[in-house]
Amino acid sequence: MMNYFAVGLAGVIGALLRYYLGLSFHHWWISPLPLGTLMINYIGAFVLAWFNEKVAHTYSVPDWLRLGFGTGLVGSFTTFSTLSVETVTLIRLQLWGIAFSYVLLSLFGGLFFAYAGYRMGNLGLKQGEKEVETA
């Protein structure tokens, strides 16, 4: 029961963070390229990879906390559906170059930031530190 509560509560927090951060990008970024969603997904990819590597494998993290943070907070903070809808909107507006760039930036940038988070999570870890059981 605690897992469901943690995912739900953290999901609300992640969704609100995404909403307000997205609004802040719209106030200063005037372009068809959806920079807000792109940056939110980059942040989420980095943070989730870092958390999974550093925190969840170094410390004995309870399942409710791991699920609440990863699935709830980061899962609701990042958004594939918004990326998809924004891409379709760009295509409908015949902004083909921006749509193509957005998809490539999202895919490869997300992979880059996830890898960077993974690498940052490994900094300073000794070989034996990754042996902690998370379940």
NULODREN-117184 format. One record per residue (C-alpha): residue in one letter; x, y, z. Coordinates in steps of 0.001 Angstrom, whole numbers, padded with zeros to 6 digits, always signed. Layout:
N
AXYZ/...
END
This chain:
135
M+000000+000000+000000/M+002895+002333+000801/N+004259+001860-002751/Y+000998+003103-004296/F+000841+006090-001971/A+004474+007036-002658/V+004050+006769-006444/G+000811+008772-006355/L+002093+011558-004110/A+005421+011842-005919/G+003539+011745-009243/V+001549+014814-008244/I+004758+016620-007284/G+006503+015636-010539/A+003544+016737-012659/L+003397+020111-010893/L+007140+020599-011329/R+006805+019848-015046/Y+003865+022214-015407/Y+005536+025164-013692/L+008933+024605-015297/G+007229+024323-018696/L+005422+027612-018061/S+008674+029334-017175/F+010235+028238-020477/H+007269+029634-022423/H+007828+033063-020884/W+011339+033512-022248/W+011644+031058-025172/I+009815+032214-028296/S+010294+029531-030948/P+008383+026639-032502/L+010952+024253-030953/P+009425+023010-027659/L+012491+023728-025529/G+010577+023307-022263/T+009679+019673-022925/L+013147+018990-024292/M+014874+020365-021168/I+012425+018629-018820/N+013098+015289-020507/Y+016865+015890-020397/I+016713+016678-016675/G+014554+013623-016028/A+016831+011286-017994/F+019886+012539-016105/V+018291+012452-012648/L+016723+009007-013053/A+019967+007461-014322/W+021943+009127-011521/F+019432+007996-008894/N+019363+004422-010157/E+023136+004223-010247/K+024262+006230-007222/V+021481+006191-004676/A+019631+002964-005346/H+022800+000874-005735/T+024876+002508-003013/Y+022347+002739-000205/S+019665+000389+001002/V+016695+002330-000357/P+013205+001077+000526/D+011047+000034-002426/W+008437+002708-001700/L+011091+005446-001924/R+012706+004043-005074/L+009324+003615-006779/G+008017+006951-005533/F+011026+008829-006851/G+011615+006930-010096/T+008132+005987-011257/G+006192+008719-009468/L+008257+011896-009459/V+010543+011442-012467/G+007952+009448-014424/S+005369+012209-014151/F+007974+014954-014590/T+009144+013643-017960/T+006694+013170-020778/F+006842+011138-023951/S+003231+011905-024828/T+003852+015663-024878/L+006914+015126-027062/S+004776+013089-029469/V+001936+015622-029631/E+004341+018539-030070/T+006088+016685-032897/V+002773+015998-034653/T+001848+019673-034230/L+005134+020751-035837/I+004500+018358-038738/R+000943+019656-039184/L+002392+023181-039348/Q+004800+021854-042004/L+007805+022723-039854/W+009545+019565-041002/G+013090+020585-040107/I+012137+021623-036591/A+010070+018443-036097/F+012928+016237-037298/S+015459+018142-035182/Y+013195+017904-032137/V+012894+014128-032434/L+016646+013697-032934/L+017498+016081-030092/S+015024+014297-027828/L+016292+010820-028612/F+020032+011401-028674/G+020008+014152-026058/G+017986+011943-023719/L+020429+009085-024200/F+023360+011449-023650/F+021911+012851-020423/A+020977+009382-019145/Y+024544+008248-019799/A+025903+011376-018097/G+023691+010662-015075/Y+024899+007080-015002/R+028530+008242-015143/M+027964+010850-012428/G+026319+008182-010293/N+029448+006063-010603/L+031862+008828-009596/G+033601+008031-006361/L+032138+004547-006043/K+034468+001757-005125/Q+033953-001651-006702/G+032303-003128-003602/E+029876-000235-003089/K+027623-001407-005909/E+026897-004645-004051/V+024126-003188-001847/E+020787-004956-002336/T+017910-002556-003134/A+014971-004934-002822/
END
